[in-house]
Amino acid sequence: MYSVQDLYDQHGQALSLELVTGKRGMRRRIKLPEAHRPGLSLAGYLKDYAVKRILIFGKVEIQYLRDLDSNTRIERLRIILSSDTPAVIVTRRYLPPKELFKLCEEMGVPLFRTPMKTMNLLSRLTLLLTGEFAPTITLHGTLVEVFGVGVLIQGDSSVGKSEAALGLIERGHRLISDDVVKVKKREGNYLEGYGAELTKHHMEIRGIGIINVAHLYGAVCVRNFKSIDLVVKLEDWDDQSFYDRVGTDEKYCDILGIDLPYHILPVKPGRDVVLLLETIALNHRLKDMGYNSAKEFKRKLLEMTAR
């Protein structure tokens, strides 16, 4: 459950929010990732009016209310405020009309002021709420940025995920999160991975313990979040398994409804896993640029066979 208190604690400073009244309603639930200006609703037109959105009062709304007499003001405000209204925000540091102040205090609706302009606040608040309401999942693995590509390394415990990531960091690549990766679906078309606040920039290496990558290698070797572009699963080499040697059969895995390129990388002594992960990332960048090495090789082979 996402409440007004959560919004205030996490983004109150960024939005320059100042609580005027309605403190007892800070636990009100925000049910929709939306905010809107009352507009025509103040004039009494309530068709399709959504009572569950955060209300934004800008310059036009405040001036309109000032032109009304006190009784009409109370009547109009009482119509648009309800027990489902999460909060009310007055922009441009305007003083809320006393009727609005009184109703919010009476109904326990948090009333805020901010110096931000109305449209700036609407855009910023909608973006923040969309992010907070985005589908989220927690995965086991290590997320690194390799040549600008977000690579999620997965595999069984002790297969060497953290060691491979450490080798990549040693070569100048960046760590986003080790062991626990939180994944959020952004704008409905891409995934963003980040770490828990407690374990941010830390890694667990068996035989060594917990290390702080930012302190050991510098701030340039860590990132707070990164889009996930592909998934690589490390597994112990099995002589009985068949591993793709050409690469024409592309595999995908589904995470939160989005298909990501998926690679199985067998591990055994003598294989340079770090180099192979770099190669996978570079090959992915080539494919994004429209060049597929495996398909190009297959095309040439078919042409040669035909001749």
C-alpha positions as CSV (number, residue, x, y, z in Angstrom):
1,M,0.0,0.0,0.0
2,Y,1.4,3.4,-1.1
3,S,0.3,6.2,1.2
4,V,0.5,10.0,1.2
5,Q,3.2,9.6,4.0
6,D,5.3,7.5,1.7
7,L,5.1,10.1,-1.1
8,Y,6.0,12.9,1.4
9,D,8.9,10.9,2.9
10,Q,10.4,9.8,-0.4
11,H,9.6,12.8,-2.7
12,G,8.5,15.6,-0.5
13,Q,11.9,17.4,-0.7
14,A,12.1,17.0,-4.5
15,L,8.6,18.4,-4.9
16,S,9.2,21.1,-2.2
17,L,6.0,20.1,-0.4
18,E,5.0,21.9,2.8
19,L,2.3,20.4,4.9
20,V,-0.4,23.0,5.8
21,T,-3.0,20.8,7.5
22,G,-4.5,17.3,7.5
23,K,-1.7,15.6,9.3
24,R,-4.0,12.9,10.6
25,G,-4.7,11.9,7.0
26,M,-1.1,11.2,6.0
27,R,-1.8,7.4,6.1
28,R,-4.4,7.8,3.3
29,R,-3.8,5.4,0.5
30,I,-3.0,6.6,-3.0
31,K,-4.9,4.3,-5.2
32,L,-4.1,5.7,-8.6
33,P,-0.7,6.9,-10.0
34,E,-2.5,10.1,-11.2
35,A,-3.0,13.7,-10.2
36,H,-5.3,16.2,-11.8
37,R,-6.6,19.8,-11.7
38,P,-10.3,20.0,-10.7
39,G,-11.1,22.4,-13.6
40,L,-14.7,22.1,-14.6
41,S,-15.5,20.1,-11.5
42,L,-15.3,23.4,-9.5
43,A,-18.1,24.7,-11.7
44,G,-20.3,21.7,-10.8
45,Y,-19.6,19.5,-13.9
46,L,-18.9,16.1,-12.3
47,K,-19.4,13.6,-15.2
48,D,-16.6,11.1,-15.1
49,Y,-15.0,12.9,-12.2
50,A,-12.3,10.6,-10.5
51,V,-12.4,11.1,-6.8
52,K,-9.3,8.9,-6.1
53,R,-6.7,11.2,-7.7
54,I,-4.5,13.8,-6.0
55,L,-6.0,17.3,-6.5
56,I,-3.8,20.1,-7.8
57,F,-4.9,23.7,-7.3
58,G,-3.1,26.1,-9.6
59,K,-3.3,29.8,-10.4
60,V,-6.6,29.4,-12.4
61,E,-8.4,27.4,-9.7
62,I,-7.3,29.7,-6.9
63,Q,-8.4,32.8,-8.8
64,Y,-11.7,31.2,-9.7
65,L,-12.4,30.3,-6.0
66,R,-11.6,33.9,-5.0
67,D,-14.3,35.2,-7.3
68,L,-16.9,33.1,-5.5
69,D,-18.7,34.0,-2.3
70,S,-17.8,32.0,0.8
71,N,-20.9,29.8,0.8
72,T,-20.5,28.9,-2.9
73,R,-16.8,28.2,-2.3
74,I,-17.6,25.7,0.5
75,E,-20.4,24.0,-1.6
76,R,-18.1,23.6,-4.7
77,L,-15.2,22.3,-2.6
78,R,-17.3,19.9,-0.6
79,I,-18.5,18.3,-3.9
80,I,-15.0,17.5,-5.2
81,L,-13.4,16.5,-1.8
82,S,-14.3,13.1,-0.6
83,S,-13.1,10.3,1.8
84,D,-11.2,8.8,-1.2
85,T,-9.2,12.0,-2.0
86,P,-5.6,11.2,-1.1
87,A,-4.3,14.8,-0.8
88,V,-4.6,18.3,-2.1
89,I,-1.6,20.4,-3.3
90,V,-1.7,24.2,-3.9
91,T,1.0,25.4,-6.3
92,R,3.0,28.6,-6.8
93,R,3.0,29.0,-3.0
94,Y,-0.5,30.4,-3.0
95,L,-2.3,30.6,0.3
96,P,-5.1,28.0,0.3
97,P,-8.6,29.6,0.7
98,K,-9.7,29.4,4.3
99,E,-12.7,27.2,3.2
100,L,-10.3,24.7,1.6
101,F,-8.2,24.7,4.7
102,K,-11.2,24.2,6.9
103,L,-12.6,21.3,4.8
104,C,-9.3,19.5,4.6
105,E,-8.8,19.8,8.4
106,E,-12.3,18.6,9.0
107,M,-12.1,15.6,6.6
108,G,-8.5,14.7,7.4
109,V,-7.3,15.3,3.9
110,P,-3.6,16.4,3.8
111,L,-3.2,19.8,2.3
112,F,0.2,20.9,0.9
113,R,1.8,24.0,-0.6
114,T,4.7,24.1,-3.1
115,P,6.5,26.9,-4.9
116,M,6.5,24.8,-8.2
117,K,4.5,25.8,-11.2
118,T,1.3,23.8,-11.8
119,M,2.3,22.0,-15.0
120,N,5.8,21.3,-13.7
121,L,4.3,19.8,-10.6
122,L,1.8,17.7,-12.6
123,S,4.5,16.3,-14.9
124,R,6.9,15.6,-12.1
125,L,4.3,14.1,-9.8
126,T,2.8,11.9,-12.5
127,L,6.3,10.6,-13.4
128,L,7.1,9.8,-9.7
129,L,3.8,8.1,-9.1
130,T,4.0,6.0,-12.3
131,G,7.4,4.8,-11.1
132,E,6.1,3.9,-7.6
133,F,3.2,2.0,-9.1
134,A,5.2,0.2,-11.7
135,P,5.2,-3.7,-11.5
136,T,8.2,-4.8,-9.5
137,I,9.9,-8.2,-8.9
138,T,13.0,-9.3,-7.0
139,L,15.4,-11.7,-8.7
140,H,18.5,-13.6,-7.6
141,G,21.5,-12.7,-9.6
142,T,24.1,-10.0,-10.3
143,L,23.5,-7.0,-12.5
144,V,26.4,-5.3,-14.2
145,E,26.9,-2.8,-17.0
146,V,29.2,-4.1,-19.7
147,F,30.0,-1.7,-22.6
148,G,26.8,0.2,-21.8
149,V,24.7,-3.1,-21.9
150,G,22.8,-4.1,-18.8
151,V,23.7,-7.8,-18.2
152,L,21.8,-9.8,-15.5
153,I,24.0,-12.7,-14.5
154,Q,22.0,-15.6,-13.0
155,G,22.8,-19.2,-12.0
156,D,22.9,-21.6,-9.1
157,S,24.5,-20.6,-5.9
158,S,28.3,-20.8,-5.9
159,V,28.5,-21.1,-9.7
160,G,30.6,-17.9,-9.8
161,K,28.3,-15.0,-10.5
162,S,29.9,-12.6,-8.1
163,E,33.4,-13.6,-9.1
164,A,32.6,-13.0,-12.8
165,A,31.1,-9.6,-11.9
166,L,34.3,-8.8,-9.9
167,G,36.4,-9.6,-13.0
168,L,34.2,-7.3,-15.1
169,I,34.6,-4.5,-12.5
170,E,38.4,-5.1,-12.6
171,R,38.2,-4.4,-16.4
172,G,36.4,-1.1,-15.9
173,H,32.8,-2.2,-16.1
174,R,30.2,-1.2,-13.5
175,L,28.2,-3.0,-10.8
176,I,24.6,-2.2,-10.2
177,S,23.6,-4.9,-7.7
178,D,24.9,-8.2,-6.4
179,D,22.9,-11.2,-5.1
180,V,19.5,-9.4,-4.9
181,V,18.3,-7.4,-7.9
182,K,15.1,-5.5,-7.8
183,V,13.5,-5.1,-11.3
184,K,10.9,-2.5,-12.1
185,K,8.9,-2.3,-15.4
186,R,9.3,1.3,-16.7
187,E,6.8,2.9,-19.1
188,G,5.6,-0.6,-20.0
189,N,8.4,-1.3,-22.4
190,Y,11.7,-1.8,-20.6
191,L,13.0,-3.2,-17.3
192,E,15.2,-1.2,-14.9
193,G,17.3,-3.0,-12.3
194,Y,18.6,-1.7,-9.0
195,G,19.8,-2.9,-5.6
196,A,18.4,-2.8,-2.1
197,E,19.5,0.3,-0.1
198,L,21.3,-1.8,2.5
199,T,23.4,-3.8,0.0
200,K,24.0,-1.0,-2.5
201,H,27.6,-1.2,-4.0
202,H,28.4,-4.3,-1.9
203,M,29.4,-7.8,-3.0
204,E,29.8,-11.1,-1.2
205,I,32.8,-13.1,-2.2
206,R,33.2,-16.5,-0.7
207,G,36.4,-16.8,1.2
208,I,36.8,-13.0,1.5
209,G,33.4,-11.8,2.8
210,I,31.6,-8.5,2.1
211,I,33.4,-5.9,0.0
212,N,32.5,-2.3,-0.9
213,V,33.1,-2.0,-4.6
214,A,32.8,1.8,-4.6
215,H,35.5,2.1,-1.9
216,L,37.8,-0.5,-3.5
217,Y,37.5,0.5,-7.2
218,G,36.1,4.0,-7.0
219,A,32.7,5.6,-7.7
220,V,33.2,5.2,-11.5
221,C,32.7,1.4,-11.1
222,V,29.2,1.5,-9.7
223,R,25.7,2.7,-10.8
224,N,22.5,3.0,-8.8
225,F,20.3,1.6,-11.6
226,K,20.4,0.4,-15.2
227,S,18.1,-1.0,-17.8
228,I,18.3,-4.8,-18.2
229,D,19.2,-5.7,-21.8
230,L,20.0,-9.4,-21.6
231,V,20.2,-12.3,-19.2
232,V,23.1,-14.7,-19.0
233,K,22.7,-17.9,-17.0
234,L,26.0,-19.5,-15.7
235,E,25.9,-23.3,-15.3
236,D,28.4,-26.0,-14.7
237,W,29.7,-27.7,-17.9
238,D,27.8,-30.9,-18.7
239,D,29.3,-33.1,-21.3
240,Q,25.9,-34.7,-21.9
241,S,24.3,-31.3,-22.8
242,F,24.1,-29.8,-26.2
243,Y,25.3,-26.2,-26.4
244,D,24.6,-23.9,-29.3
245,R,27.8,-23.5,-31.4
246,V,26.4,-21.2,-34.1
247,G,24.0,-18.8,-32.4
248,T,21.2,-18.8,-34.9
249,D,18.6,-20.1,-32.4
250,E,18.0,-17.0,-30.3
251,K,16.5,-17.7,-26.8
252,Y,14.4,-15.3,-24.7
253,C,13.2,-15.3,-21.1
254,D,10.1,-13.5,-19.9
255,I,10.4,-11.0,-17.0
256,L,7.3,-9.0,-16.1
257,G,5.9,-9.6,-19.6
258,I,9.0,-8.4,-21.5
259,D,11.1,-10.8,-23.5
260,L,14.9,-10.4,-22.9
261,P,17.6,-12.2,-24.9
262,Y,18.8,-15.2,-22.9
263,H,22.1,-17.0,-23.0
264,I,23.3,-20.1,-21.3
265,L,27.0,-20.0,-20.6
266,P,28.6,-23.3,-19.4
267,V,31.4,-22.8,-16.9
268,K,34.5,-25.1,-16.5
269,P,38.2,-24.6,-15.6
270,G,40.0,-22.9,-18.4
271,R,37.1,-20.9,-19.8
272,D,37.5,-17.1,-19.4
273,V,34.0,-16.3,-18.2
274,V,34.7,-12.5,-18.0
275,L,35.9,-12.4,-21.6
276,L,32.9,-14.4,-22.7
277,L,30.5,-12.0,-20.9
278,E,32.2,-9.1,-22.6
279,T,31.8,-10.8,-26.0
280,I,28.1,-11.5,-25.3
281,A,27.6,-7.8,-24.5
282,L,29.5,-6.6,-27.6
283,N,27.6,-9.1,-29.8
284,H,24.3,-7.8,-28.4
285,R,25.3,-4.2,-29.3
286,L,26.1,-5.4,-32.9
287,K,22.7,-7.0,-33.2
288,D,21.1,-3.7,-32.0
289,M,22.9,-2.0,-34.8
290,G,21.4,-4.4,-37.3
291,Y,24.3,-6.9,-37.8
292,N,23.9,-10.5,-36.7
293,S,27.1,-12.5,-37.1
294,A,25.5,-15.9,-36.9
295,K,22.8,-15.1,-39.5
296,E,25.5,-13.5,-41.8
297,F,27.6,-16.6,-41.5
298,K,24.6,-18.8,-42.3
299,R,23.7,-16.7,-45.3
300,K,27.3,-17.0,-46.7
301,L,27.3,-20.8,-46.0
302,L,24.0,-21.2,-47.9
303,E,25.3,-19.2,-50.8
304,M,28.5,-21.2,-51.0
305,T,26.5,-24.5,-50.8
306,A,24.3,-23.3,-53.6
307,R,27.3,-22.5,-55.9
